[in-house]
């Protein structure tokens, strides 16, 4: 899983991120409200950064971590969820700690 800053995403890819957020706005209310103020420290999670077609979610890492991960299922642990947790740990500890 790859974390790409939203500020670096342009054109059709940016539009697909915005469409993703709009589609999931009801479950990602705080994140969407935060992004309307600023996209700084916001990251898009892709399974493949080269194609940027398989979008897993969006997170904002500031004093609070806000997220939109509609594919995460609290009932079961999937390989993607495990990949997200380990990728996020590497990302977070490498960037902020």
Backbone bond lengths (Angstrom), bond angles and torsions (degrees), N, CA, C in turn:
res aa  C-N    CA-C-N  psi(-1)  N-CA   C-N-CA  omega(-1)  CA-C   N-CA-C  phi
1 X - - - 1.437 - - 1.525 107.94 -
2 X 1.324 116.15 140.93 1.454 121.25 -174.48 1.522 110.77 -124.60
3 X 1.314 116.40 138.06 1.455 124.02 -178.59 1.532 107.88 -104.30
4 X 1.325 117.03 112.09 1.455 122.51 -178.69 1.531 107.79 -112.37
5 X 1.352 118.35 126.08 1.466 119.44 178.48 1.533 110.94 -59.09
6 X 1.317 116.91 132.95 1.461 121.32 -179.95 1.524 110.97 -60.12
7 X 1.315 117.47 -31.51 1.471 121.33 178.76 1.527 112.23 -60.92
8 X 1.316 117.31 -26.50 1.475 121.63 -178.08 1.526 113.01 -88.20
9 X 1.303 117.61 -9.37 1.464 121.39 -176.31 1.526 108.77 -91.62
10 X 1.317 116.17 128.21 1.467 122.07 -175.03 1.524 110.85 -127.15
11 X 1.310 115.87 167.46 1.455 123.82 170.66 1.515 115.36 59.43
12 X 1.350 115.20 -133.79 1.463 121.38 -176.71 1.523 112.05 -60.94
13 X 1.324 115.96 -36.17 1.469 119.09 179.65 1.525 110.33 -64.39
14 X 1.328 117.61 -42.03 1.470 120.91 177.79 1.525 109.65 -63.04
15 X 1.330 116.71 -41.99 1.469 120.43 178.69 1.520 111.31 -61.86
16 X 1.328 117.78 -37.89 1.463 119.94 179.60 1.530 110.85 -68.88
17 X 1.338 117.46 -34.14 1.466 120.74 176.24 1.524 109.63 -65.86
18 X 1.329 116.88 -44.72 1.463 120.68 179.59 1.526 111.27 -64.06
19 X 1.335 116.86 -38.43 1.466 120.60 176.80 1.529 110.81 -65.23
20 X 1.323 116.63 -39.49 1.464 122.13 177.02 1.528 110.04 -60.22
21 X 1.323 116.25 -46.15 1.468 120.51 -179.85 1.522 111.40 -66.70
22 X 1.321 116.73 -40.18 1.461 120.15 178.93 1.533 110.34 -64.15
23 X 1.304 117.04 -42.65 1.470 121.96 179.22 1.530 111.55 -61.49
24 X 1.337 116.45 -36.73 1.464 121.23 -176.15 1.525 113.48 -104.94
25 X 1.316 117.20 17.34 1.465 120.95 -174.21 1.522 113.02 -58.79
26 X 1.308 118.56 -34.39 1.469 120.56 -178.34 1.520 112.34 -63.91
27 X 1.325 117.99 -30.46 1.463 119.50 179.10 1.531 112.50 -99.71
28 X 1.323 116.35 -2.66 1.469 120.99 -177.46 1.531 110.70 -128.21
29 X 1.309 116.76 39.42 1.459 122.20 -171.48 1.529 112.55 -58.00
30 X 1.322 117.53 -49.71 1.465 119.94 -176.83 1.524 111.91 -65.03
31 X 1.321 116.73 -41.11 1.462 119.93 179.49 1.527 109.85 -62.78
32 X 1.312 117.76 -47.66 1.471 121.24 -178.63 1.528 110.24 -61.78
33 X 1.327 117.54 -42.64 1.463 120.78 178.17 1.529 110.48 -61.96
34 X 1.317 116.77 -40.15 1.462 121.46 179.00 1.525 110.86 -65.85
35 X 1.329 117.34 -40.67 1.462 121.20 -178.47 1.520 112.09 -68.88
36 X 1.320 117.33 -25.15 1.466 119.49 176.60 1.523 110.79 -66.85
37 X 1.338 116.89 -24.40 1.462 121.61 177.83 1.523 111.31 -85.51
38 X 1.339 116.78 -43.05 1.465 120.69 -176.64 1.527 110.03 -163.93
39 X 1.347 115.06 142.67 1.466 119.11 176.05 1.528 110.87 -101.50
40 X 1.323 116.62 6.20 1.454 120.44 178.31 1.532 109.29 -64.65
41 X 1.311 117.19 140.09 1.474 124.58 -178.31 1.528 112.66 62.34
42 X 1.314 115.82 28.42 1.466 121.30 176.18 1.527 107.64 -110.29
43 X 1.327 115.27 136.65 1.463 120.87 -175.99 1.514 110.67 -129.52
44 X 1.318 115.23 141.96 1.451 122.73 176.45 1.517 107.16 -101.17
45 X 1.308 116.80 133.96 1.462 122.14 -178.05 1.522 109.42 -100.60
46 X 1.322 114.99 116.63 1.458 121.65 178.47 1.517 109.76 -114.15
47 X 1.326 115.12 145.99 1.458 120.05 173.59 1.524 109.65 -75.94
48 X 1.332 116.85 -35.15 1.463 122.40 178.33 1.528 107.98 -133.09
49 X 1.324 117.77 109.56 1.465 119.63 -175.20 1.523 114.02 -69.42
50 X 1.321 117.33 -19.57 1.453 119.85 -178.52 1.525 112.34 -76.36
51 X 1.321 116.73 -43.37 1.466 119.17 -178.73 1.526 110.89 -85.09
52 X 1.325 116.95 -30.61 1.469 123.57 -178.17 1.525 112.05 50.48
53 X 1.334 115.05 37.02 1.463 119.88 177.59 1.524 111.34 -104.13
54 X 1.316 116.83 -30.90 1.465 120.67 -177.53 1.526 109.30 -96.64
55 X 1.328 114.94 88.12 1.451 121.80 -178.41 1.525 108.24 -87.73
56 X 1.339 116.71 123.86 1.461 121.53 -179.16 1.522 111.87 -92.92
57 X 1.332 116.93 -35.84 1.449 119.31 -178.66 1.513 111.94 176.97
58 X 1.336 114.60 -175.04 1.458 122.43 -179.73 1.521 107.22 -137.48
59 X 1.326 116.47 137.28 1.461 120.13 175.79 1.525 109.82 -131.62
60 X 1.307 115.01 154.29 1.455 122.31 173.06 1.520 106.41 -124.28
61 X 1.331 115.76 125.43 1.461 120.55 -175.89 1.524 108.02 -116.41
62 X 1.310 114.62 100.26 1.467 120.87 175.85 1.515 106.05 -128.85
63 X 1.311 117.75 -133.74 1.466 118.98 176.07 1.529 110.06 -71.45
64 X 1.317 116.04 -22.64 1.462 123.07 174.87 1.527 107.41 -126.63
65 X 1.311 117.01 143.54 1.461 120.44 177.25 1.521 107.76 -94.10
66 X 1.324 115.94 116.02 1.461 121.92 176.23 1.517 107.27 -106.21
67 X 1.323 116.62 146.33 1.454 118.43 -176.26 1.511 112.24 -147.00
68 X 1.316 114.11 158.63 1.454 123.23 171.51 1.527 105.40 -134.43
69 X 1.305 115.07 97.51 1.464 122.38 -178.07 1.528 108.53 -127.21
70 X 1.323 117.73 70.07 1.462 120.44 -173.60 1.525 114.58 -64.74
71 X 1.326 117.71 -15.47 1.454 119.74 -178.75 1.523 112.47 -87.89
72 X 1.319 116.80 -9.54 1.465 120.56 179.02 1.525 109.07 -73.12
73 X 1.311 116.03 130.27 1.461 121.73 -178.91 1.526 108.69 -116.98
74 X 1.330 117.50 113.40 1.465 118.84 -178.09 1.534 113.29 -68.73
75 X 1.302 117.33 -13.44 1.468 121.20 -178.46 1.529 112.01 -79.02
76 X 1.316 116.10 -31.27 1.464 120.03 -177.54 1.530 109.30 -137.93
77 X 1.315 115.27 154.66 1.457 119.91 176.40 1.524 108.27 -103.04
78 X 1.318 115.46 120.37 1.457 120.02 179.79 1.524 109.72 -102.74
79 X 1.310 115.98 169.27 1.466 120.97 177.81 1.528 110.19 -63.00
80 X 1.348 117.01 -37.62 1.464 119.92 178.88 1.521 111.44 -65.19
81 X 1.311 117.24 -39.80 1.459 120.12 178.24 1.523 110.54 -64.38
82 X 1.311 116.57 -42.59 1.458 120.45 178.13 1.535 110.15 -63.19
83 X 1.338 116.22 -41.69 1.453 121.00 177.45 1.525 110.55 -61.62
84 X 1.337 117.07 -42.32 1.461 120.08 178.41 1.527 111.11 -61.34
85 X 1.317 117.47 -47.22 1.466 120.93 -177.47 1.529 110.99 -60.74
86 X 1.317 117.29 -46.82 1.463 119.20 -179.24 1.533 111.17 -69.73
87 X 1.333 117.99 -37.94 1.468 120.80 177.90 1.524 110.82 -66.49
88 X 1.323 116.53 -41.39 1.462 119.74 179.35 1.523 111.09 -64.82
89 X 1.312 117.67 -40.09 1.466 120.93 178.86 1.531 109.96 -61.09
90 X 1.331 117.64 -45.77 1.471 120.90 178.35 1.527 110.67 -63.14
91 X 1.326 116.55 -44.27 1.461 122.07 179.90 1.526 111.01 -62.43
92 X 1.315 116.80 -51.83 1.464 121.86 -175.74 1.519 111.93 -64.20
93 X 1.312 116.95 -50.04 1.454 119.50 -177.18 1.523 111.96 -70.96
94 X 1.311 117.32 -28.10 1.456 119.91 177.25 1.517 112.90 -76.46
95 X 1.307 116.64 -25.39 1.467 120.44 -174.87 1.515 113.47 -98.64
96 X 1.338 117.94 -39.13 1.453 119.78 -171.78 1.513 116.01 -114.20
97 X 1.303 118.05 -21.45 1.471 118.47 -175.81 1.503 110.62 -99.83
